[in-house]
Amino acid sequence: MKRDSRLSGVLHVLLHMAEIDGPATSESLADMMQTNPVVIRRILAGLRNQGLVRSEKGHGGGWRLAKDLESVTLYDIHIALGSPGVLALGHRTEAPGCLVEQAVNNAMGEAFNAAEALLLARFREITLASLSRDFHQRMQVCTGSDHTS
């Protein structure tokens, strides 16, 4: 089962951006994320549309965070990504007229909805600032380490 790691990847990019003094180029962020700059530009363009980042054109330009880390939650970023499904599990739909399948799907659907609501509520509580603080605490433990990947 393939997992959707876009939220994790975007959080990674945003936290790298928070550590950079000045604008970050798509190329430098792509190097950090070991991906193509086009992927970074596509992701950040979606975040720009939601007001989470801004771009600066020209020499010395690049991407910057548009909001304070304390004001951006995982939920905000989840919404900016188009509110992808948070659970990889799903219903069987081969026989929608089957009463057994209906009963199973009803029970599973209620459980899925409750789990998703709980997860999204937790996403509303976690800010980029809290992730940044965690990162900085980890950096202190790794004395002498000067990279952020």
PAGUVO-737832 format. One line per 10 residues: number of its first residue (from 0); their letters; for each residue x, y, z of N, C-alpha, C. Coordinates in Angstrom, 1 decimal. Layout:
REM PAGUVO-737832
NUM = A = X/Y/Z/X/Y/Z/X/Y/Z; ... $
***
This chain:
REM PAGUVO-737832
0 = MKRDSRLSGV = 0.8/-1.2/0.0/0.0/0.0/0.0/0.9/1.2/0.0; 0.7/2.1/-1.0/1.5/3.3/-1.1/1.0/4.4/-0.2; 2.0/5.0/0.5/1.6/6.1/1.4/1.8/7.4/0.8; 1.0/8.4/1.1/1.1/9.7/0.6/2.0/10.5/1.6; 3.1/10.9/1.1/4.1/11.6/2.0/4.2/13.0/1.6; 3.2/13.6/0.9/3.3/15.0/0.5/3.3/15.9/1.7; 2.5/15.7/2.7/2.5/16.5/3.9/3.8/16.5/4.6; 4.4/15.4/4.8/5.7/15.2/5.4/6.7/16.0/4.6; 6.7/15.8/3.3/7.7/16.5/2.5/7.5/18.0/2.5; 6.3/18.5/2.5/6.1/20.0/2.6/6.6/20.5/3.9 $
10 = LHVLLHMAEI = 6.3/19.8/5.0/6.8/20.2/6.3/8.3/20.3/6.3; 8.9/19.3/5.7/10.4/19.3/5.6/10.9/20.5/4.9; 10.3/20.8/3.8/10.7/22.0/3.0/10.5/23.3/3.8; 9.3/23.4/4.4/9.0/24.7/5.1/10.0/24.9/6.3; 10.3/23.8/7.0/11.3/23.9/8.1/12.7/24.3/7.6; 13.1/23.7/6.5/14.3/24.2/5.9/14.3/25.6/5.5; 13.2/26.1/5.0/13.1/27.5/4.6/13.2/28.4/5.9; 12.6/27.9/7.0/12.6/28.7/8.2/14.1/28.9/8.7; 15.0/28.0/8.3/16.3/28.0/8.8/17.2/28.9/7.9; 16.7/29.3/6.8/17.5/30.0/5.8/17.3/31.5/6.0 $
20 = DGPATSESLA = 18.3/32.3/6.1/18.2/33.7/6.2/18.1/34.3/4.8; 17.0/34.7/4.4/16.7/35.2/3.0/15.9/34.2/2.2; 15.7/34.5/0.9/14.9/33.6/0.1/15.7/32.3/-0.2; 14.9/31.2/-0.4/15.5/30.0/-0.8/15.1/29.7/-2.2; 16.0/29.3/-3.0/15.7/28.9/-4.4/15.1/27.5/-4.5; 14.4/27.3/-5.5/13.8/26.0/-5.8/14.9/24.9/-5.9; 16.0/25.4/-6.5/17.2/24.5/-6.7/17.8/24.1/-5.4; 18.0/25.0/-4.5/18.6/24.7/-3.2/17.7/23.8/-2.3; 16.4/24.1/-2.4/15.4/23.3/-1.7/15.3/21.9/-2.3; 15.4/21.8/-3.6/15.4/20.5/-4.2/16.6/19.7/-3.9 $
30 = DMMQTNPVVI = 17.8/20.3/-3.7/19.0/19.6/-3.3/18.8/19.0/-1.9; 18.2/19.8/-1.0/18.0/19.4/0.4/17.0/18.2/0.4; 16.0/18.2/-0.5/15.0/17.2/-0.5/15.3/16.1/-1.4; 16.4/16.2/-2.1/16.8/15.2/-3.1/15.7/14.9/-4.1; 15.2/16.0/-4.7/14.2/15.9/-5.8/14.5/16.9/-6.8; 13.6/17.1/-7.8/13.7/18.0/-8.9/13.1/19.4/-8.5; 13.8/20.5/-8.9/13.3/21.8/-8.6/11.9/22.0/-9.1; 11.5/21.4/-10.1/10.1/21.5/-10.7/9.1/21.0/-9.6; 9.4/19.9/-8.9/8.6/19.4/-7.9/8.4/20.4/-6.8; 9.5/21.0/-6.4/9.5/22.1/-5.3/8.6/23.2/-5.8 $
40 = RRILAGLRNQ = 8.8/23.7/-7.0/8.0/24.9/-7.5/6.5/24.5/-7.5; 6.2/23.3/-7.9/4.8/22.9/-8.0/4.2/22.9/-6.6; 4.9/22.4/-5.6/4.4/22.3/-4.2/4.3/23.7/-3.7; 5.3/24.5/-3.8/5.3/25.9/-3.2/4.3/26.8/-3.9; 4.0/26.6/-5.2/3.0/27.4/-5.9/1.6/27.2/-5.2; 1.3/25.9/-4.9/0.1/25.6/-4.2/0.0/26.3/-2.8; 1.1/26.3/-2.1/1.2/26.9/-0.8/1.1/28.5/-0.9; 1.7/29.0/-2.0/1.6/30.4/-2.3/0.1/30.8/-2.5; -0.6/30.0/-3.2/-2.1/30.3/-3.4/-2.8/30.4/-2.1; -2.4/29.7/-1.1/-3.0/29.7/0.2/-2.4/30.8/1.2 $
50 = GLVRSEKGHG = -1.4/31.5/0.7/-0.8/32.6/1.5/0.2/32.1/2.5; 0.7/30.9/2.3/1.7/30.4/3.3/3.1/30.7/2.9; 3.4/30.9/1.6/4.7/31.3/1.2/4.6/32.3/0.1; 5.7/33.0/-0.2/5.6/34.0/-1.2/6.9/33.8/-2.0; 6.9/34.3/-3.3/8.1/34.1/-4.1/8.5/35.5/-4.5; 9.9/35.6/-4.7/10.5/36.9/-5.1/11.3/36.6/-6.4; 11.0/37.4/-7.4/11.6/37.2/-8.7/12.9/37.9/-8.8; 13.7/37.5/-9.8/14.9/38.2/-10.1/16.1/37.6/-9.4; 17.3/38.3/-9.6/18.5/37.9/-9.0/18.4/38.0/-7.5; 18.8/36.9/-6.8/18.6/36.9/-5.3/17.2/36.6/-4.9 $
60 = GGWRLAKDLE = 16.4/36.2/-5.8/15.0/35.9/-5.4/14.9/34.5/-5.0; 13.7/34.1/-4.8/13.4/32.7/-4.3/12.1/32.7/-3.5; 12.0/31.7/-2.6/10.8/31.5/-1.8/11.1/31.9/-0.4; 10.0/32.5/0.3/10.1/32.8/1.7/8.8/32.4/2.3; 8.8/32.1/3.6/7.6/31.9/4.4/6.9/33.2/4.5; 5.6/33.2/4.3/4.7/34.4/4.3/4.1/34.6/5.7; 4.1/33.6/6.5/3.5/33.7/7.9/4.5/33.3/8.9; 4.2/33.7/10.1/5.0/33.3/11.3/4.8/31.8/11.6; 5.8/31.1/12.0/5.8/29.7/12.2/4.7/29.4/13.3; 4.5/30.2/14.2/3.5/30.0/15.3/2.1/30.0/14.8 $
70 = SVTLYDIHIA = 1.8/30.7/13.6/0.5/30.8/13.1/0.1/29.8/12.1; 1.0/28.9/11.7/0.7/27.9/10.7/0.7/26.5/11.3; -0.5/25.9/11.1/-0.6/24.5/11.6/-0.5/23.5/10.5; -0.4/22.2/11.0/-0.4/21.1/10.0/-1.7/21.1/9.3; -2.8/21.4/9.9/-4.1/21.5/9.3/-4.1/22.5/8.1; -3.5/23.7/8.3/-3.4/24.7/7.3/-2.7/24.1/6.0; -1.6/23.4/6.3/-0.9/22.9/5.2/-1.6/21.7/4.5; -2.3/20.9/5.3/-3.1/19.8/4.8/-4.2/20.4/3.8; -4.8/21.5/4.3/-5.8/22.2/3.4/-5.2/22.7/2.1; -4.0/23.3/2.3/-3.3/23.9/1.1/-2.9/22.8/0.1 $
80 = LGSPGVLALG = -2.7/21.6/0.6/-2.4/20.4/-0.3/-3.7/19.8/-0.9; -4.8/20.4/-0.7/-6.1/20.0/-1.3/-6.8/19.0/-0.4; -6.5/18.9/0.9/-7.2/18.0/1.8/-7.2/16.6/1.4; -6.0/16.0/1.1/-5.9/14.6/0.7/-6.4/13.7/1.8; -6.9/12.6/1.4/-7.4/11.6/2.4/-6.2/11.2/3.4; -6.6/11.1/4.6/-5.5/10.8/5.6/-5.4/9.3/5.9; -6.3/8.5/5.5/-6.3/7.1/5.7/-6.1/6.3/4.4; -5.3/5.3/4.4/-5.0/4.6/3.2/-6.0/3.4/3.1; -6.8/3.1/4.1/-7.8/2.1/4.1/-9.0/2.5/3.4; -9.7/1.6/2.8/-11.0/2.0/2.1/-12.0/0.9/2.1 $
90 = HRTEAPGCLV = -13.1/1.1/1.5/-14.2/0.2/1.5/-14.1/-0.7/0.3; -14.6/-1.9/0.4/-14.8/-2.8/-0.7/-16.1/-2.4/-1.4; -16.0/-2.3/-2.7/-17.2/-1.8/-3.4/-17.6/-2.7/-4.6; -17.2/-3.9/-4.6/-17.5/-4.8/-5.7/-19.0/-5.2/-5.8; -19.7/-5.2/-4.6/-21.1/-5.6/-4.6/-21.9/-4.6/-3.8; -22.1/-3.4/-4.3/-22.8/-2.4/-3.5/-24.2/-2.8/-3.0; -24.8/-3.7/-3.7/-26.2/-4.2/-3.4/-26.2/-5.2/-2.3; -25.0/-5.8/-1.9/-24.9/-6.8/-0.9/-25.1/-6.2/0.5; -26.0/-6.8/1.2/-26.3/-6.3/2.6/-25.1/-6.4/3.5; -24.4/-7.5/3.4/-23.2/-7.7/4.2/-22.2/-6.6/3.9 $
100 = EQAVNNAMGE = -21.9/-6.4/2.6/-21.0/-5.3/2.3/-21.5/-4.0/2.8; -22.7/-3.7/2.7/-23.3/-2.4/3.3/-23.0/-2.3/4.8; -23.3/-3.4/5.5/-23.1/-3.4/7.0/-21.6/-3.2/7.3; -20.7/-3.9/6.6/-19.3/-3.7/6.8/-18.8/-2.3/6.5; -19.2/-1.8/5.3/-18.8/-0.4/4.9/-19.4/0.6/5.8; -20.6/0.4/6.4/-21.2/1.4/7.3/-20.3/1.4/8.6; -20.0/0.3/9.1/-19.2/0.2/10.4/-17.8/0.8/10.1; -17.2/0.4/9.0/-15.8/0.9/8.7/-15.9/2.4/8.4; -16.9/2.9/7.7/-17.0/4.3/7.4/-17.1/5.2/8.7; -17.9/4.7/9.6/-18.0/5.4/10.9/-16.7/5.5/11.6 $
110 = AFNAAEALLL = -16.0/4.4/11.6/-14.6/4.3/12.3/-13.6/5.2/11.5; -13.7/5.2/10.2/-12.8/6.0/9.4/-13.1/7.5/9.7; -14.3/7.9/9.7/-14.7/9.3/9.9/-14.2/9.7/11.3; -14.4/8.9/12.3/-14.0/9.3/13.7/-12.4/9.4/13.7; -11.7/8.5/13.1/-10.3/8.5/13.1/-9.8/9.7/12.4; -10.4/10.1/11.2/-9.9/11.2/10.5/-10.2/12.5/11.2; -11.4/12.6/11.9/-11.7/13.8/12.7/-10.7/14.0/13.8; -10.3/12.9/14.5/-9.4/13.0/15.6/-8.0/13.4/15.0; -7.6/12.9/13.9/-6.3/13.2/13.3/-6.3/14.7/12.9; -7.3/15.1/12.2/-7.4/16.5/11.8/-7.5/17.5/12.9 $
120 = ARFREITLAS = -8.1/17.1/14.0/-8.1/18.0/15.2/-6.7/18.1/15.8; -6.0/17.0/15.8/-4.6/17.1/16.3/-3.7/17.9/15.3; -4.0/17.8/14.0/-3.2/18.7/13.1/-3.5/20.2/13.4; -4.6/20.5/13.8/-4.9/21.9/14.2/-4.1/22.4/15.4; -3.6/21.5/16.2/-2.9/21.9/17.4/-1.4/21.9/17.2; -0.9/21.4/16.1/0.6/21.3/15.8/1.0/22.4/14.9; 1.9/23.3/15.4/2.3/24.4/14.6/3.7/24.1/14.0; 4.0/24.9/12.9/5.4/24.8/12.4/6.4/25.2/13.5; 6.0/26.1/14.4/6.9/26.6/15.4/7.2/25.4/16.4; 6.3/24.6/16.7/6.5/23.4/17.6/7.5/22.4/16.9 $
130 = LSRDFHQRMQ = 7.3/22.2/15.6/8.2/21.3/14.8/9.6/21.9/14.8; 9.7/23.2/14.6/11.0/23.9/14.6/11.7/23.8/16.0; 10.9/23.9/17.1/11.5/23.8/18.4/12.0/22.4/18.6; 11.3/21.4/18.2/11.7/20.0/18.3/13.0/19.8/17.5; 13.1/20.3/16.3/14.3/20.2/15.5/15.5/20.8/16.2; 15.3/22.0/16.8/16.4/22.7/17.4/16.9/21.9/18.7; 15.9/21.3/19.4/16.3/20.5/20.5/17.1/19.3/20.1; 16.8/18.7/19.0/17.5/17.5/18.4/18.9/18.0/18.0; 19.0/19.2/17.4/20.3/19.7/17.0/21.2/19.9/18.2; 20.7/20.3/19.3/21.5/20.5/20.5/22.0/19.2/21.0 $
140 = VCTGSDHTS = 21.3/18.1/20.8/21.7/16.8/21.3/22.8/16.3/20.3; 22.7/16.7/19.1/23.7/16.3/18.1/24.8/17.4/18.0; 25.5/17.6/19.0/26.5/18.7/19.0/27.5/18.4/17.9; 27.9/19.5/17.3/28.8/19.5/16.2/28.2/19.2/14.9; 26.9/18.9/14.9/26.2/18.7/13.6/25.7/20.0/13.1; 26.0/20.3/11.8/25.6/21.6/11.2/24.7/21.4/10.0; 24.1/20.2/9.8/23.2/20.1/8.6/21.8/19.8/9.1; 20.9/20.0/8.2/19.5/20.0/8.6/18.7/19.0/7.7; 19.3/17.9/7.3/18.5/17.0/6.5/18.1/15.8/7.3 $
***
